[in-house]
Amino acid sequence: MAAERKIVVVTSLGKRFVGNVDIPNSSLRTTDLMNSGSIYWRDPSEKCFENAILMHDVQLRIEGLTACVRFDHLQIRISEIILFYDDQETIADEMEKMRAATMVQKTQEKVQTKRNQMTALFLSLRSN
């Protein structure tokens, strides 16, 4: 059964959109869906752009301010997205740590000890 999940999308010029996106089921992470070959749409007839996401109950925030504008529905092209993050409550929870450890083991990657630039960017956006 389809569900919705809260997501934050950052586009050019410091625009931050906070809203919900459709997901096919609650066990999938939005990160996995955004990185997949096709974006899930509950109702494909709503599509205006081929490579875009549809957000519901969206707030536009600029420079970390409170909501400037609200939209019932908003489509954003994937190519315009600089950064996105979702489910802040579950970031670094035990299930996510186990999933990450399993992925590192499967891919045989070395664990990185330094924070990369994207992590620093995420932390700065989260503090606003």
C-alpha positions as CSV (number, residue, x, y, z in Angstrom):
1,M,0.0,0.0,0.0
2,A,1.3,3.5,-0.9
3,A,2.3,5.8,1.8
4,E,3.8,9.3,2.2
5,R,7.0,10.4,3.9
6,K,8.3,13.8,4.9
7,I,11.3,15.0,2.9
8,V,13.3,18.2,2.6
9,V,14.6,19.2,-0.8
10,V,17.2,21.9,-1.4
11,T,17.4,23.5,-4.8
12,S,19.4,26.4,-6.2
13,L,19.5,29.8,-4.6
14,G,19.0,28.4,-1.1
15,K,15.4,27.4,-1.7
16,R,14.3,24.6,0.7
17,F,11.1,22.8,0.1
18,V,9.6,20.8,3.0
19,G,6.7,18.4,2.2
20,N,5.6,14.9,1.7
21,V,6.4,12.5,-1.2
22,D,4.6,9.3,-2.2
23,I,6.4,6.0,-1.5
24,P,5.2,2.5,-2.6
25,N,5.5,1.1,0.9
26,S,6.9,2.3,4.2
27,S,9.8,-0.2,4.3
28,L,11.6,1.6,1.5
29,R,13.7,4.7,2.2
30,T,13.2,7.8,0.2
31,T,16.9,7.9,-0.4
32,D,16.7,4.5,-2.2
33,L,13.7,5.7,-4.3
34,M,15.4,8.9,-5.3
35,N,18.5,7.0,-6.4
36,S,16.6,4.4,-8.4
37,G,16.0,4.4,-12.1
38,S,12.4,5.5,-11.8
39,I,10.6,7.7,-9.4
40,Y,7.4,6.4,-7.9
41,W,4.2,8.2,-8.6
42,R,0.9,7.2,-7.0
43,D,-1.0,8.8,-9.8
44,P,1.1,9.0,-13.0
45,S,-1.6,11.1,-14.7
46,E,-0.4,14.0,-12.5
47,K,3.1,14.1,-14.1
48,C,4.0,17.2,-16.1
49,F,7.8,16.4,-16.2
50,E,9.2,13.0,-17.0
51,N,12.0,13.1,-14.5
52,A,10.5,14.8,-11.4
53,I,9.1,14.2,-7.9
54,L,5.7,15.3,-6.7
55,M,5.5,16.8,-3.3
56,H,2.3,17.3,-1.2
57,D,1.6,20.0,1.5
58,V,4.8,21.8,0.6
59,Q,6.4,24.8,2.4
60,L,9.0,27.0,0.7
61,R,11.7,28.2,3.0
62,I,14.4,30.6,2.1
63,E,17.5,31.1,4.2
64,G,16.1,28.9,7.0
65,L,13.1,31.3,7.6
66,T,9.7,30.1,8.4
67,A,7.4,29.1,5.5
68,C,7.3,31.8,2.9
69,V,4.8,30.1,0.6
70,R,2.7,27.0,0.8
71,F,1.6,24.7,-2.0
72,D,-0.9,21.8,-2.1
73,H,1.2,20.1,-4.8
74,L,4.6,20.9,-6.3
75,Q,6.7,19.1,-8.9
76,I,10.4,19.4,-8.8
77,R,12.7,18.2,-11.5
78,I,15.4,15.8,-10.3
79,S,18.1,17.8,-12.1
80,E,17.2,20.8,-10.0
81,I,17.8,19.0,-6.7
82,I,21.1,19.8,-5.0
83,L,20.5,17.9,-1.7
84,F,17.6,16.1,-0.1
85,Y,17.1,14.4,3.3
86,D,14.3,12.6,5.0
87,D,13.1,11.1,8.2
88,Q,15.3,13.1,10.5
89,E,14.0,11.2,13.5
90,T,15.6,7.9,12.2
91,I,18.9,9.3,11.2
92,A,21.6,7.2,13.0
93,D,19.0,5.1,14.8
94,E,20.0,1.5,15.5
95,M,18.2,0.0,12.5
96,E,19.9,2.5,10.2
97,K,23.3,1.7,11.8
98,M,22.8,-2.0,11.2
99,R,21.7,-1.4,7.6
100,A,24.8,0.7,7.0
101,A,27.1,-1.9,8.5
102,T,25.6,-4.6,6.3
103,M,26.0,-2.4,3.2
104,V,29.7,-1.7,4.1
105,Q,30.3,-5.4,4.6
106,K,28.6,-6.4,1.3
107,T,30.4,-3.8,-0.7
108,Q,33.7,-4.4,1.2
109,E,34.2,-0.6,1.5
110,K,36.6,0.8,4.0
111,V,34.9,2.8,6.8
112,Q,35.6,6.5,6.4
113,T,36.8,8.3,9.5
114,K,36.6,11.9,8.1
115,R,33.3,13.7,7.5
116,N,32.9,14.6,3.8
117,Q,31.6,17.9,2.5
118,M,28.1,16.7,2.1
119,T,27.8,15.7,5.7
120,A,29.1,19.2,6.8
121,L,26.5,20.8,4.4
122,F,23.7,18.6,5.8
123,L,24.6,19.5,9.4
124,S,24.7,23.2,8.5
125,L,21.3,23.0,6.8
126,R,19.8,21.1,9.7
127,S,20.9,23.8,12.2
128,N,19.0,26.5,10.3
